[in-house]
Amino acid sequence: MASGSESKKTYIGLSVGNHNSVIAIINKEHRAEVIANEDGEHKTPTYIAFSGEEEYHGSQAKHQFVRNAKNTLVGFRDLLGKQYSGDAAKHTGSARIEAGADGKAQFVVTIENDEGQSNELRLAAEDAMERYLRRLRTTAEEYLGRKIDGVVLAHPVGFGEEQKSALQAACQKAGLELLQLIPEPVACALQYGLGSDASHDDAKDTVAVVVDVGGTGADVSVVGVHGGLFTLIGSVHTDEVSGEILDEVLVKHFAGEFKKQTGIDVLDTTNDSRPIRKLRQAVELTKKTLSSATAAPCAVESLSGGMDFNSNINRTRFDIMSGKTYAPLLDAIAKAIEQAGYTPSHIDQVLLCGGAARIRKLQSRVISLFPESTVLRDDGGELDEVIASGCAEQAALIAQGITDPASGADVQAKAVAKPLGLQVAADKLIPVLLKDTPLPASRTVKVALPAGEKRAYIAVSEGEPIALPPVDEDSEDEDEDAAETEEKEHILYRPSKLLAEMVLELEKVDANTRLLVKFFVGTDGKLTVTATEPASGQSITAEIPAQ
């Protein structure tokens, strides 16, 4: 069921990519479900094409692109709210792009009526997005058989305010009520269930890295999840790793094979660029197949000169050819973690999304950056459907009244600047409140006393992250349990600044005596630490002004 049972409203989640878009709902089993378009496909190509007086969208428009590229619109999402530039015009490879009267990029296509008269149609990126969103709305309403009352829409993490405003405006003009606009990495984290099991007793503090490898680029984001609240800590974008770049590896390989077989060089687009567009569309399926099979075919009917092309490639060959393309992604991951103030040792999970992220070699290269304690996850469903499904999860929370759409998941709350915890040694800190925990924040820990000790000494400190020590590969492995115990004892934080010292004199202690130490930081940044012995009710409090 796509709506909240109380409101009876129908909400959807929507992800609009540069290459493909996905619509998701929450079904009767209360799980995110991607719905099919008119062609029975879960992904709708983000293409608009014009032929004569007809306007095509999705798969039909993508087919038009092969033979009618000059009247096909591609890549309009990333042009939203942007001024015209030559680089932007080259990026799409579709219809001509010029500067409009307002200086912003606009597409120029030719419309021809039944009498053969031609006219130019100029569409700004916002106008193209409006037309495309209107079509997606129709697709959803025809599938569900009812009106769409609202949408949660994801935006690229790199979008500025002007781009987000343009996306919101297009959504409104398309007749879609925008419930919330959320960053793509937050939508990804929602679909993977981060924070869904948080409780008053266990906030489930998690630091995750979202690796989103899409059609035209890759975004690496560090996301903190504390008590079910999401904080987008930082992100790094690279255009040097993408689905298009990986496609190009296969295109060059198969173009070489076709030239050997026929003597025809389809990479030479001087006279005809249709063969290379055909081959590019064909290798998309080849690449996807290689993510789950050890070999994949590539077949193109009448590729060039009336000659068909049939070949295949195994995964090992593809891994060797594409191996060098992953380096910029690994650099982006390392940079994002460093800029966020962490080390790989502090990352609990790596979440994958984007179609190109399903490539096994890419996944193995990514996880090689992290210690064994970090979990690599690709279990959020089809990786190119994860973001839309996360938006549907957020829409369900809004429908149930759990989340206020006005709160805006895109608004960054004040957060803890540095780890705060208990200093137990000169070089060891037990973190209680992690860096980037949204404010106000409260955490409570239990502390045991040394046997027979009636004086409880508590040192409160700021901390700083430290990397795990390098693993000695030459040392002999111990049994599995011992290894797990050793891993848990690695020190991840050390004290950097002593904030307060407290001594609580207890009247009576025994082997079961425990202190409850509560840390609370308000929105003003003031830290209050209270240590209480529950049995006697004795307590002591320290207040530390905002640093």
N, C-alpha and C positions, 0 to 999 in steps of 0.2 A: 504494500500500500504506500502510495507516494505522499500521503498527507498525514498530519497529526490527527488522531481519532477524535480529539476534543474540538479542534478548530474546523475540521472538515475541509481544510484548504489543501490544495495540491502544490507542493513545493518540489523543485528539482535542483540538482547540482550540475554545474556546467563548467567544462574546461575547454577553452578555445586556444588551440595551438597554432603555430605558423603553418603546419602541414596538415594536422588532423584535429578534429574536435570530438568531444564525447559528452553524452547526456546520461545522467544517472538519477535513480530514484531510490527510495527506501521501500522494499517490497513487504509483503504480508508477514514474512518471517523476520522483519525488522533488520534486514541486512541490505547493504548497498547493492544495487543491481543496475548494470548498464543496459539501456534499452536500444533496440535495433532501429535503424532508419528505414526508409522506404525500400532500400535494396537489401535489407536483411543483415546489414553490417553494423558492428558496434562503433566503428570509427567513421566519421563523416569528414572527407577531405575538406580543408579550409580553402576552397576554390570557388570563384564565381566566373562564369564565362558567358559571352554574348555571341550569338550566331544569328545573323539576320536581325529579326526583332525579338528573338527568343532569349530568355535569360535562364542560365543553368546554374545549379549549385551542387556541391558535394561531388559524388563519383562521376556524375554526368559532366560536370565542369572539368574534372581532372582528365577525363577522356578527350575532351575538347582541346585541352592544353597541348596534346601531341601534335595536332594538325592546325591549331588556331591559337598559338601562344600569344600573338599580339592582341587578342581580344579576351585574354584570360587574366584574372586578377589573383595573384598569389602573394602572400607575405604582408597583407594589409594590417594584420594585428600589430606588428612591431613598428608600423609607420604611424600609429595613432598618436596624435598630439605632437608630432615631430615636424620640424622645419625641413624643407626639401634639401637633399644633399645628393651629390653624384654617387656616393657609396651606397646610399639607400636604394637608389634606382638600379644599381647593378645587382643588388642582393637577390631580388625576386626572380629575375629572368623571365618575367611575364610581360604584361602590357606596359606600354611606355609610361614613364612617370615624369611629371613636370612639376614646377612650382606653381601653386595657385595664387590668386590675388592676395591671399593672406600670408604667402610665403611657405605654406605647408604643402607637403607632398600630395599630389593627386594623380590618379590613373586616367589615361586617355584611351578610349576604345572607340571602334567604329561600328555604328548601328546602320543596318541597311534594310529599307522597307521593301514591300512586295513589288514596288515599281522600280527597284534597283537604285533608288536614291540613297546616298550615304550621308550620315551626320555623325559628328563627333560627340561622344558622351564623356563628360569629365566627372569623376567621382573621387571625392576626398576619402582618405582612409576611414574616417568616421562614417561616411555614407555607405561605404562597402561593408563595414562591420554591421551597420544597422540592417542592411538587406540580408546579410548572412544570418544574424541573430533571429531575424523575423522568420527565416526558413527553419532554423532549429526549433523555434517555438512551435511552428506548425507541425514539425515532425513529432515533437513530444505530445502535443495535444491530440494528434491523430492516433498515436500509439496508445495513449491512456484513455482516450475517449472523453476527455473533459478539459476545461480551461486550466491553464497554468496560472496560479495565483502569485507565485514568487519564485525567485531563483537566487541561489548562492553561487557566485561566480569567482573563479580564481584568476589572479593576475600574476604575471611574471614578477619575480622578486625585484627585478631591476627597474620596474616602472616608476616614473616620477609622478608628481601630483597632476601634471598636465595630461599625462597619458592615462592615468586612472580616471580623471574627469571625463576625458573623451570616451573611454570605455563605458562609464556610467551613463553618459548622454546617449550613446548608441543603444544601450540596453533599454533606456526609457523610450526612445523613439521607436524601438522594435516592439513595444507593447509588453515588455517584461518588467515586472516590479522587482527591483533589485533589493533583496533582503540584506545582503552583506557581500562586500568585496573583500576577499581574503587572499593573502600571499600563497603562492603555489606550495612552498615547503610546509606551511602550516596545514594546508589541505592534505598533503601527503602524510604528515604525522597523525592527523585525525584518522585517516583510513587505516593506518597501522595500529591504531588503538592506543597510542601513547596518552597517558593521563586518564584513560577511561576507568581504571580501577583504583584511582586515588581515593583516599578516605581521610577522615580527621586524624586517625591514628597513624596512617602511613601515606605521606604525600606522594610517594612514588617519583621522587626526584630523578630526572633523566636528562642527560645531555646527548643529543643525537646529531649526526651529520646527514643531511639530505642531499643525495647525489642525483640530480635530474639531468639526464642526457637526452635532449630533444632533437628535433629535426635540423635546427639551424644553430644550435649552441648548447652549452652545458652550464648549469648553475649549481654551485655547491654552497649550501647554507648550514649554519650551526643553529640549532633550535634547542632551547631549554624548556623542559616541561616540569612544572612544579605545582603540585596540588591540583592538577587538571588545567592549569593556566599555561598558555604558550608564550614564549618570548623569542622573537626572531633576533638572535644575537649578532649575526653578521653573515655576509654572503660574498662570493666571488664568482664572476662570470667569465667564461672563455668561449670564443668563437672557433677555437682551434680543434675542438672535439665536438662532433655532432653526427647525427644520422646521415646527413648529406655527405660529410667527409668520408665516412665509412662506406657509403654507397659508391663514392667515386673510386675507392680502392677496387671494388668489384667491377665497376664500369670499365676501368682501364684494363683489367685482367681479361674480361670477356671481349672487349673491343680488339685486344691483341689477338685473341683466338680467332675472331671473325675475320680479321685481316689476313691471318695465315691461311684460312680456309678459302677466302674469296678474293683477296687482294684489295678489298674495299676498306678504307679507313673511315669509320663512322665518327671518329673524333674530329675529323676535318669538317667543320660546319659551314664552310665557305658557300657551298651551293645549296645545302639542305641540312637543317638542324633537327628534322623530325626523327631520324634514326637514333640519335643520341638521347632524345627525350623518351623514345620507346624503351631503350635499354635501361635508362635510369629508373623507369617505373617497374621494369621487370626485376631488377636486382633488389628492389625493396622486399619482395617476397623471398628471394634467395637468402637475403640477410636474416630475415625473421626465422626462416626454416633452420638456419645454421645454429640458432640459439637453443634449439631443442633436438636437433638431429646431427649426426656426424657427417652428413653430406647433403647437398641440396642442388636441385637442377636450376637452370636458367633457360627459358624458352621464349623466343620472340618470333611471331609470325611475320614474314615479309619485313625483315629488319631493314634491308637496303637492297636496291637493285632487284627486287622481287624475290630475294633469297631468304629462306627461313634460317633461324639460328637456334641450335640446341646444344647445350653443354651442361656440365655439372662441376662442382667444386667441393672438396671436403673441408671440414672445419679446421684441421691442422694447417692446411695451405692458407686458408683465410686468416688464421691467427698469426702466421708468419708474416703475411703481407701487411696486415693492419697493426702489427705490434708497436711500431714507432708512433702511431697516432694517439696512443693513450697517455704519453708523457705529459702533455699540457693539462690533462685532467688531474693527474696525480699532483702536479705542481699547484693546481687550483685548490685541491683538498688540503694540502699542507699549508698553503697560504691562508685559507679560511680559518683553519684551526688556530694558527698562530695569531692572526689578527683578533680573534675572539678571546685570546688570553688563555688558551688551553694547550695541552699537548695531546697526542693520540691516546695516551694512557687514560685520559679523563673522558673519552668518548664511550658511552655505553652501547650505542647502536648506530649502525650505518643503514639508512633507509634508501632503497633504490626506487627510482621512478623514471618515466620516459622510455620510449620504445627501444632506443639504442642501448639502454642499461641492461637489457636482457642478455647481451652477449657474454658468454661464460668467461672468455679471456679477460674482458674488461673487468668483470666482477673479481676475478682472482687477483688482478693487479691492484684493484682498490683495497681489498682486505689485507693485502701484504703490507700496507702502511700502518696497520694497527696491531696491538697485542692480541693474544688469544682471548682475552676477556671481553673484547669488543665483538658484538654480534652483527653479522651482515644479514640484512633481511630483504627478501624479495617475495615475501608471502602475502603481500597486500592485494593480490589479484593480478590481472594482466597489467604489466608495468605502465603501459600507455593509457590505462584506465584508472590508475590510482588516484590522481588529482580530482577527477570528476566525482569519483566515489567518496572521497573525503569531503567534497562540497555537499554531497547528498547527506552525509552524516551530520554536517553542521546544520543543514536545512531541517533535518529531523529534530535536532536539539532546539531549534527556534520554534518549530511547530509544537513541541511539547512544553514550551515555556521555560526550558532549562537554561537557554542562552538568550540574552536580550540582543536582538539584531542591532539596536542603537549603540551597543557597547563597542562594536567594531573590532574584529580580530586583528585589524591592521594598525590599531593604535597601540603604541608601545608604552607600557606602564613603567613607572619608576621601578628600579630593581636593585638588589644587593650588589654593590660594586666589587667586593672581594669576599672570598670565603671567610666565614666566621665560625669559630669552634673552640674546643677545649684543648689547651696546650698540655700535653702529657709528658713531653720531653723537649729538650732544647731543639731537636730536629724533627719533631713529630706533632702534627695537629690532627685531631679528630674533627672533621667538618660537621657542623650542625646545620648551618644555613649556607647553601652553595651560592657561588657567584651567579648573578643573573636571575635569582629567585625574585618574582614580582612582589612589590610591596602593596599593602602590609603583609608581613610574613611571620609565621610562628612555627617553631619546631620544639619538641621536647625529647630529651634522651635520658636513659637511666644510667646512673654511674654507681659502680660498686666501690666500697671502701676497703682499704687494706685490713686484714684480720686484726681485730682489737683496737683499731684506730678510731678515736672519738673526734679528732679534729679533721674536718673535711676541707681540703685546700682545693680551690677552683681557680684556674687561670684562664681568662678569656682572651683570645688573640685573633687578629686578622691573619690570614694565611696566603700562601702563594702556591700554585701548582708546581710539581716537579715531575719529571719523566721517570718512568720505570727504569730500573737498571738494565743494561743489556743482558740478554740471555746467553749464558755460556754453553754453546752448542757442544763443546767437547766433554762437559761433565756428564756423568752417568745419570740417567733418568731414574727417579724414585717411583714408588708405586703411585697410582692415580690419586688416591686420597691425599697422600702427602703433598703431591704437586698442587692440588686444589687448595690445601691449607696454606702452602707457601705463597700462592698467588694472592690470597686474601690479605696476607700480612704485608704486602708491598705498601710502602708509604707513598701516598699520592700528594700530600700537602705538608708543608712545613710552616712554622710560625714566622711571620714577617714583622708583626708589631703587637706588643702586649697592650691590651686595652683595659683590663681590670683584673684584680686579684681579690678573692673573697675567702674567708675562713668561717666555717660554721661549726660551732662547738656543740656537739651532741651529748645528751645526758646518758643515753643508753644505746648500745649497738650490739648486734649479733651477726652471725654469718649471713643472715638474710637481709640485712640493712642495705637499702638502696636510696640514692638521692634522685629526685626528679629535677633535672635542670632544663628550664624553659628559656628559649631565646625568642624575643619578639622585637621586630623592627617595624616601626610605623612609617607612614608615607613621608614623614619629615626626616627620616633617616636615623632617628634616635634609637639606640639599642638598649633594651632592658633585659637583664638576665636575672632569673630568680631560681635559687636552689632550695628545694623543699624536701624534708624527710617526712614522708606521708604518715607514718605511725604516730609520731609525736606532734606533727604539725609545725615543727621548727623550720624557719626559713630565713633566707638572707637575700637581699636584692642589690644589684648594681645597675646604675643608669649611665650609659656612655653617650654623650652628644654625637650628633652626626659628624662624621669625619670629613 
